[in-house]
């Protein structure tokens, strides 16, 4: 399939490599080069969410091709000038081009619109999920928590580790164990630690030594852990 990608950031370059490996003929262009698109079957917009609508208006409408975006937070109305529209948002962290291209193969994609993008996902050996527009923003918020917030939380781990004279690497095996347990047992059953036990004296001791700038995040996550522990207790057999 002839595919033109507009956008040369991490998403665009990751899709470029993954789609080439899947056997497609790919043209990768900067988002300002919409007028240079050459007769594709699909034009894939890999641009920041707020720029999708403006970039779409720079593409000459035609029933000969599909215009699609890869944004999880946007519906199809941002592609309004075009008759054939679609979206395919990957549930994958595209941290670098090389890593992103590998993760796009076999990823889960939230798909809507023209069925052509289902063919593209199939060529990437991906799994398809579909949502209605009312679900899309909450879906994307969930994806942000699962990836971005998890990374931000590890940023706090790094800050606290450094303050204790240690490194992030010292704590990554523990974080991986907790993630593995959450996947195997469910978050409530995987929860351990002071909040799980209701040990307020330990939490108070933590707050006394944690740098002030990190306390609000610690408190928010401790409260979330308390609620998770309470849900586990409420579901336990009498």
N, C-alpha and C positions, 0 to 999 in steps of 0.2 A: 504494500500500500504506500502511496506517496503521501507523506506527512510533512507539513511545515510547522515548525515550532517558533513562536514569537516569545522571546525572553531568554536571556543568556545567563541567568542566575543559577543557583543550585538546582532548582526544580527543572528548568529548561535543559541544562546540560545533562542532568541525570536521565531525563526522558530521552534525550538525544542518543545517549549511549545504549540505554536499555532497548529502545525501539530499533536501533540499527542491529543490535545483537539478535533481535527477534525476526530480522529479515526485511524490515521496512526500509524504504528509501526516504531518508530524512533530510530536510533543509532546516538548518538552525539559523535564526536571524535575531538581531536585536529588536526590541519591541517598537523601535522607531522606523523599522524597515518593512512595515506592512505592505507598502507598495511594491516590494520586490518578491512577494510570494509567487511561486511558479506552479500553477495548475495542480494543486494537491487534491486528495480525497478528503483530507482532514487538516484543519488549521487549529493547532493547540496553543492556547494562550497560557503561558507560564509566567505571568506578571503579577505584581502585588495586587491584592484584592481591590484596592481603591482605584486601580488603573485599568481594570478589565473593560469597563464600559467605554472609556475614551479610546482604548486601543481597538476595540471592536468596531467603533464607528469609522476607523481608518481603513477597514477592509471592505472592498467592493462586494456587496451582497450578490450571491449566486446560488442557485439550486444545485450546482454541480459539486459543491463541497459542504462539509459540516464545519461549523465554527464551535469549538468547545473550550472550556476553561478547566483548570485543575484545582479550583478553590473550594474548600469545604464549607465556607461560610456564605457563599453566594448561590442564589437560585439562577434560573435560566433567563430571567428578565433583563439581566445586565447585558445580554447578547441580542437585545431586541431588534436591531436592524436586519437580522439574518433570519431566513426562513427555516434553515436546518441548524438546530443548535443542540448542544449536549454539555455534560460535565462528567469528569472522572477524577475524583479526589482520592489519592492513595493514602491509606492509613500506614504511613511509613515515614520514618525520620530521615530526611535527605540531607545529612550533615555535610557530606562532600559529594562530588560528582561520582567518584568511584564507588563509594559506599551506597549512595543513593541509587545508582544504576542496578546494583546487585539486589537491593531491597525491593525495587519495583517489580522484579521478577517474582511471581508468586504472592504478591501483596494482596490485601483486601482493598477493593475500590468501591466507593460510594458513587453510583452511576445514575444519571438521569438523561432524558432527552433521546435524541436520535440513536437508533440501535447500532450504528456504525461503531460507536465507542465500545460496545460490548465485544465486537470482533477484535478491537485493539487490546482490550483487557484479556481476552482469551489467548491472544498471541503472546501475551506476557505471562501466561499461566496463572492469571489472577483470579481471585474470588470476588463476586459481585454482590453488593448489598444495595437496596434501594430504599429511599425515604421520601416522604412528602415534604413540601416546602416548610410546613409548620414544625417539622422535626429537625430541620437542617441546622439551625443556629445552636440548639442544644447538643446535637451530634458533634458539631465542631468545637463547642466548649469542652465537651468530654474528651475529645482528642487532644485539646490543648492541655488539659489537666494531666492526661496520661503521659504526654511527652514533655511539654515545656515546663510544667510545674514540677515534674519529677526531676528534671535537670536543674531547675532553680533550687530545689530542696537539697540536691547534692552540692550545689554551690554553698549552701549554708553549712553542710557537713565539712566542706573544705575550709571554710572560715573558722569554724570551731576547732577543727583538727589542728590548724595552724596555730591558733591561740593556745592549744594544749601542747605545742611542741611536736606535733605529729603531722601526718600527711593524709590527703584524701585516699591514697592507695591503701593505707592501713585499714580503712573502713569499707572499701569497696566489696571485699568478700562477704562481709556482714550484710551489706545492702543487697547483694545478689542472692544471698540465702533467704532474706525476707521476701524478695520478689518471687523467688521460686516457690516459697511456701504459700504466698498469696495466690499464685497460679494453681497450685496443687490442692489447697485446702479451702480457698476463699479468704478474703481479707479478715473477716471476723475471727476465724479459727487460727489464722496465721499471726494475729496480734500478740506480742509479748511486751514485757517491760513494765515500767512504773505505772503508766496509765491503765494498762491491762489489769494490774493488781489493785488499782485504786490507792497507790502509795503516794499520798500528797506530800509527805515530808521529803521524799526523794526529789519530787518535782520542784518543791520550794528550794531545795539545795541547788538544783540545777540552775534555777532562775537567779540565784544569788551570785553565781560565778559566770554566767553567760554574758558576753558583751551586750551592753544596753541595746545596740542597734539590731541585735538578733533576737531579742526577747519576744517581740510581738509575733514573729513567725513561730517561735517555739510554743508560745501560748496557744496560738491558733491550731497548731497541729496536735498539741496535747489535748485540747478540747475535742478535736475530731477523734482522737484515739479513745477518749473517755466515752464518747457517743457510740463508737464501734464496739467497745467492751460492753456497754450497756445493752446494745442490740444482741450481743452474744448471750448475755445472761437472760434476756427476756425470751430468747428462743430455746433455752435449755429445758430439757424435760423436767417436769415438777417432781 
